[in-house]
Amino acid sequence: MNTTEQLLTIKNLHTGFNIKDIYYDAVDNVSVSLKKNEILAIVGESGCGKSTLATSIIGLHNSNKTRVKGQIIFNKQNLVEFDEEKFNSIRGNDIGMIFQDPLSALNPLMRIGDQIAETLIYHTDLTKEEREVRVIELLNQVGIPYPERVARQYPHQLSGGMRQRVIIAIAIACKPSIIIADEPTTALDVTIQAQILDLLKELQKETEAGIILITHDLGVVAEMADRVAVMYAGQIIEEAPVEELFSNPTHPYTRSLFNSIPQNNSESDKLQVIQGMVPSLTNLPRTGCRFSPRIPWIDAKHHEENPELHEITPGHFVRCTCWKHFHFESEEGGI
């Protein structure tokens, strides 16, 4: 793909939260890009900074409690420099957001049709009649049966899967060029999850939008993504095309994530777990390899003092050199 197809370029992004008058970066020097008609998956455990990265892109942070530095280039403009008024002009219009919890994202006191129409009122000059037609069209597009009836209903009258479809309808109402999907299937059962993912893929084919898919589910990544960025403790620690990442996971954290997936063909009944947990913002080490405390059997000399991303094969980047020496604790030798 050539550079003209680049939709979003994030460079050296820092998003810090004010805790007792000190800013702690939840997103720490992140650089990543999104192309037209591409699905970029952001993967990692809870607390790794995935959702903070998403909300930084569309400015959904309290400016009094949050500090955002760096570049988020969209349409040749740096979104980091946008005020609330400018963000309102692109939210829902150029960049759509599918939130994790549709029940809290929807207004319980507004009818479904009115909530979808709200975006159209703000960003388009459609007449009331045209908006009503567009609302039904959108409900049809996201696979909701009896759209005229659903448009008159309230969120509590719908199932979880239906509410998630409504959230998607709102996100795509103005045909945005970028869709951010933050854990869009977390609260749904497996059957509905598959339907929502299929719907997202269909919508992407129709609109050629770039999708940023935030998830901790590697099964979803395998099915959906073109490229994957693995986040840990606020940093991207590995980035690669999806086939490359699944055939050759390299960073110790990525390998540990794959190793913790239950295997049908495993001889052992024991579920593999990653030792320790993601450090809290205030306890997060800002120098050295951030994953090193969770793999203490790897000698300190094998970690970089200031780990950087290294391109090990074309398009495959890995942070720190500890991957060269990594082995699981249960293994006798090296990798």
MIROZA-366809 format. One record per residue (C-alpha): residue in one letter; z, x negated, y. Coordinates in steps of 0.02 Angstrom, whole numbers, plus 50000, padded with zeros to 5 digits. Each point is the difference from the previous one (the first is absolute). Example, Ala and Ser with C-alpha at 12.3 -4.5 7.8 and 13.67 -1.06 7.14 Angstrom:
// residues 2
A503904938549775
S499674993150172
This chain:
// residues 335
M500005000050000
N499654993750175
T501254999350142
T499285015450086
E500745010349859
Q501754993850039
L501055015050052
L501704992350027
T500594982150020
I501864996050000
K500484982550056
N501734992050000
L500885016750011
H501885000350023
T500995016350001
G501854997550029
F501445012450005
N501474998050118
I501624998649903
K501534996050108
D498874993050138
I499054988349883
Y498215003549945
Y499664997749815
D498185000149945
A499635012649862
V498164995150014
D499944981250023
N498394991550053
V498835011349902
S498104998050011
V498845011749905
S498395009650030
L499175016249948
K498135003049982
K498995015950010
N499945009749835
E501374989149924
I501675004449921
L501304986750036
A501605002149900
I501644993250068
V501184997449854
G501824995249980
E501765006149964
S500935011550120
G500614990150150
C498564987550001
G499305006050166
K498525010649940
S500405015950097
T500534990150154
L498284992050000
A499205017349992
T501035007550140
S499694984450107
I498135003449991
I500195017450076
G501504996350112
L501285011249917
H501514989550047
N501365002650128
S499494987450134
N501824997950054
K500524994449825
T498424991349942
R499034984750056
V498184998349946
K499044983950034
G498314993449945
Q498315008649987
I499405016149922
I498175000450051
F499135016849987
N498405004150097
K500184983250090
Q501715005150068
N501724993349955
L501065014949948
V501594989750025
E499695001650188
F499785019049993
D501245011850084
E500455017049927
E498605009050091
K498674988249932
F500725001249824
N499935019050011
S498144998850036
I499654990949835
R501355007349884
G499205013849899
N498334996850083
D499444982349953
I501454996049883
G500735013249884
M501674998549911
I500505007849834
F501894999749995
Q501094997049848
D501045015950013
P498955015150049
L501505011550016
S500774989550139
A498294996550079
L499565018450017
N500825011650127
P500965013149899
L499835012950139
M498104999050021
R498675008149892
I498894987949903
G498425004950095
D500834997150168
Q500604982749947
I498254994649951
A499275007950157
E501234990350109
T499054983849970
L498365008650041
I500715007150163
Y500574982750054
H498464989949953
T498515011950007
D499255013050117
L499725012849862
T500275018250044
K501385010149916
E498735008049883
E499224983049957
R501734992949964
E500395014349882
V498374996849906
R500384981249993
V501775003249933
I499325010349855
E498654986849971
L501344986449990
L501105010049881
N498495002549889
Q499574981550012
V501724994849936
G499885012249855
I501215013650055
P499605017049922
Y500045015750107
P499944989950162
E500075015450114
R501645005249922
V500744982449998
A499564997750184
R501205014350040
Q501414993149893
Y501454988450043
P500344983049917
H501465006549894
Q498845012549918
L498914986149926
S500254988249853
G500214981350027
G498204996749949
M499355013450119
R501044993150144
Q499304982749968
R498235007250007
V500435008050168
I500604983050064
I498334992649945
A499065014150087
I500924996050162
A499644981349978
I498125002649978
A499775014450122
C499154989250133
K499054989149874
P500964983850037
S499234983249959
I501674993849930
I501215009549887
I501744993049965
A500755007549842
D501854995749984
E500555003049819
P498955016049997
T500455004849821
T501814994149980
A500835017149988
L498655008149894
D499845002249812
V498684990149907
T498695013849993
I500105003950187
Q500064981350038
A498324997649912
Q499255014650097
I500584993050168
L499314982749960
D498335007449946
L499985010050162
L500284984250104
K498584991149911
E498825014850030
L500475000750184
Q499694981450019
K498275001549923
E499575014150119
T500644991850159
E499874981249959
A501734998250078
G501064984749969
I501615004549909
I501644990450003
L500935005749845
I501854995749997
T500795001049829
H501154991849875
D499025007149853
L498834987149923
G499155013649898
V499475008650162
V499394983250067
A498934996849845
E499185017050017
M499745000450188
A499944983250087
D498604988050043
R501184986650065
V501874997449984
A501304991950112
V501694997149917
M501475000250122
Y501714992549973
A501414998850128
G498865003650148
Q498614987949951
I498365001449906
I500264988449852
E498365003249909
E498345008050044
A498465002049890
P498645012249943
V500785012449879
E499104993549844
E500514982150040
L501825004750031
F500145009649837
S499144986649896
N500864985450085
P501655004850087
T500634983450066
H501515000650115
P501665000749903
Y500415016650084
T498325007949954
R500164993749822
S501785006949993
L499385017150060
F498695000449862
N501264993849872
S501205014150043
I498735013549953
P500465007849831
Q498744994549867
N499485010949853
N499574984949894
S501594990350037
E501004994549848
S501605000450101
D500945016050045
K500754991250150
L499325004850171
Q499624984850107
V500825000350171
I499854988950154
Q501654991150029
G500915004450161
M499315011250137
V499034999450163
P501174992550131
S500555010850146
L499254996650171
T501544991250063
N500174989149844
L498164995849981
P499694981149996
R498774995450138
T499554982849931
G499464994449828
C499325010949860
R500765017350018
F499835003849816
S500884984049943
P501765007949987
R499315012049868
I499274986049893
P501424987250006
W499394991249841
I498524993150102
D500484983350080
A500175000550190
K498774985550018
H498605011249936
H500155011550152
E499244996450170
E501174998550150
N498875011450101
P498925009049872
E498235004050054
L498595010049922
H498834988949899
E498275005649943
I500004995549815
T498325008449960
P498805008650121
G500925014850077
H501604996949899
F501464994150106
V501754995349940
R501534995150103
C501004984449953
T499574987349864
C501395005849883
W498715010049901
K499384983649924
H501704997249918
F500545017849965
H500495006449829
F501085014549949
E501794995549960
S499755005649819
E498564987649979
E500314982449940
G498704990650100
G498895002750150
I498675013150030
